[in-house]
Amino acid sequence: SQGVEATRKFLLEWLSFTHRYIPHGILVEPPQRINQRPPKYVGRDEMETLLSSANVCDWVKISEMFLGPVPDNFEFLPKHKANSWG
């Protein structure tokens, strides 16, 4: 339905923005320079790692967990691609 697909698009755009943010308390050594990326983040469980993934396929998998399978012709391209982390 139209409402589910609008929600899916919002969720995927939100994940494309928030995946770069790692809680400060979890980082062992926070980067000192503004454009320095943090080390690869591995969550405390599989879901936490999946939520921090930079892979678009993982975001679609998350949306399928909550909203059901995507339509056959579904394709998602993030609006923005950041060069650094948040």
C-alpha positions as CSV (number, residue, x, y, z in Angstrom):
1,S,0.0,0.0,0.0
2,Q,1.0,3.6,-0.4
3,G,1.3,4.3,3.3
4,V,3.7,1.4,3.9
5,E,5.9,2.4,1.0
6,A,6.0,6.0,2.2
7,T,7.0,4.7,5.7
8,R,9.6,2.4,4.1
9,K,11.2,5.4,2.1
10,F,11.3,7.5,5.3
11,L,12.9,4.7,7.3
12,L,15.5,4.0,4.6
13,E,16.4,7.8,4.3
14,W,16.6,8.0,8.1
15,L,18.9,4.9,8.2
16,S,21.1,6.4,5.5
17,F,21.6,9.5,7.7
18,T,21.9,7.9,11.2
19,H,24.2,4.9,10.3
20,R,27.3,7.1,10.6
21,Y,26.6,8.1,14.2
22,I,28.2,5.9,16.9
23,P,27.4,6.7,20.5
24,H,30.4,8.5,22.0
25,G,30.5,6.2,25.1
26,I,31.0,3.1,22.9
27,L,34.1,4.5,21.1
28,V,37.3,3.5,22.9
29,E,39.3,6.3,21.4
30,P,37.2,9.0,19.8
31,P,38.8,10.6,16.7
32,Q,40.3,14.0,17.3
33,R,39.9,15.5,13.8
34,I,36.6,16.6,12.4
35,N,36.8,14.6,9.1
36,Q,38.5,11.5,10.6
37,R,36.2,8.4,10.4
38,P,35.7,6.2,13.4
39,P,37.0,2.6,13.4
40,K,34.7,-0.1,12.1
41,Y,31.9,-0.5,14.6
42,V,30.7,-3.9,15.7
43,G,27.6,-3.8,17.9
44,R,26.9,-5.7,21.0
45,D,24.5,-7.9,19.1
46,E,23.6,-8.6,15.5
47,M,20.8,-6.0,15.3
48,E,23.0,-3.2,16.6
49,T,25.6,-4.1,14.0
50,L,23.0,-4.2,11.3
51,L,21.6,-0.8,12.3
52,S,25.1,0.7,12.0
53,S,25.8,-0.9,8.6
54,A,26.7,1.4,5.7
55,N,25.3,-1.2,3.2
56,V,22.1,-0.2,1.5
57,C,21.0,-3.9,1.3
58,D,21.2,-4.1,5.1
59,W,18.9,-1.1,5.4
60,V,16.4,-2.7,3.0
61,K,16.6,-5.9,5.2
62,I,15.8,-3.8,8.3
63,S,12.8,-2.3,6.5
64,E,11.6,-5.8,5.6
65,M,11.8,-6.9,9.3
66,F,9.4,-4.1,10.3
67,L,7.3,-3.5,7.2
68,G,7.2,-6.8,5.3
69,P,8.8,-7.7,2.0
70,V,9.6,-5.0,-0.6
71,P,7.8,-4.9,-3.9
72,D,9.5,-6.7,-6.9
73,N,10.5,-3.5,-8.6
74,F,11.8,-1.8,-5.5
75,E,15.0,0.1,-5.7
76,F,16.5,2.5,-3.1
77,L,19.3,5.1,-3.7
78,P,20.2,7.3,-0.7
79,K,19.9,11.1,-1.3
80,H,23.1,12.0,0.4
81,K,26.5,10.3,0.7
82,A,28.7,11.8,3.4
83,N,32.4,12.0,3.2
84,S,32.9,12.0,7.0
85,W,31.0,10.8,10.0
86,G,28.7,12.8,12.3
